[in-house]
Amino acid sequence: MTVFDELIFDRSAADLSSNSSRAYHNVADLERINEACQQLSLIFNNKGIENTVITKQSWGVFDYTEENLSQILNNITVLRGLVDVPATTPAVPASLNRPTLEMANDLERILRDVYVASQGMA
């Protein structure tokens, strides 16, 4: 199993109303997104497609800063731009200042779609 098998992009209102941990971004979510960004960067570099992503090696509860969250969005923007993704792939949110379930789903769906597209490249 890879990090790409663990991406979550089906959070729902039911998760929110049941107070499920899936409804709220936490350190595990940031670590999973960070790892997916690292792996995608490596995949592209191994294919000769240079890219620059900056990832944190470990996350804590005090790492929810605007700077760190902006870096995640930048990394996803860079990676999304390296391949042709389906028209159904969401846009990268402009900010995570007021995250929603949809935004959380979108981040991980983008990473999954980029991964799938990268697998079809020579």
N, C-alpha and C positions, 0 to 999 in steps of 0.2 A: 504494500500500500504506500502511495506517495502523498505528499502534501496536497496534490491536485485532486486526490480522491476525498480529501477531508474538507474541501472548501464548502462553505455553507451559503447558499443563495436562494433558499426557500423559506426564509423566516416569514412568519405570518402574524396577523392580528391575534390569532389564537395564542401564539407564543407570548405576545404582550399581555393579553388578558389573563393568561394563566401564570404570569410572572416567571416564565421560563428563562433560564440563563441565555438561551438563544436570542432573546429579545433585546439584550443589552450588550454593547461592545465591552469586552473585557481584555485582560492581558493575553489570554489564550487566543483571542481573535487577532490581536495585533501581531502576535508571534507567528500565527499561521499565515497571515497576509505577508509579513516580512519574509518568512521562509519561501513562500511562493515567488515573491519578487526576486530573491536571491537565486532560486533554482532557474527561473525564466532567464535571468541575466546570464547565467552560466550556459544554458542551452543555446542562447543566441550567440554568445561569444564563441562557443564550440563550433558553431556553424559559420563563423567568420563575420558575424554581424555585431560590430562594436556597439556598445551601449554603456551608459553610466547610470547605475542606480546606487543609492547610498542607503544602507540598511543598518539598523541597530542590532547588536548581537544579543541583547537581553532587554526585556521590558519590565517595568514595574508600575505600580499604581500611580506614581507621580510623573510618569512619562507621557501622560495625555496632554501634551503641550501643543500649542498652535504650530510651533516649528516642526515637531515630530510628525504631527498629523499632515501638515503640508508636504513634508518629505514623502510620506506614503503616497499621497495623491500625485506628486511629481513622478515618483517611481512608476506608478501605474500608467500615467500618461505616456512616459517614455516607452514602456513595454508595449502598450496598446498601439503605439505608432509604428512599431517594427513589423507588423503583419497586417494583412487584410483580414479583418474580422467580419462576421456576419452583420447585416444591417440591424439585426435584433440585439446586438451587443450595446449595452447602455453607454452613454457618455460618462466620462469621469466627472464626479461632482466637483463644483468649483471650490467647495469648502466643506469641512466636517464640523463647522461651528455648532450646528444644530442637527445632528445626525438623525435619520429616520430608519425604519426597518428597510425601506426601499433602497436607501443609500448603502446600508450595510450589505444587502443582497447584491446591489450593483457592483460594488468593489470586488467581491469574490467571483461574481459571474464574469466580469471583465477578465480577471486572471485566468479563469477556466477557459474562456473563449480564446484568449491569447495562447494558452498552452495547447489547446486542440489545433489551432492554426499553425503553431510552430512544429507540430508533429507531421504536418503535411509538406513541410519544406525540405528541400534536398540538402 
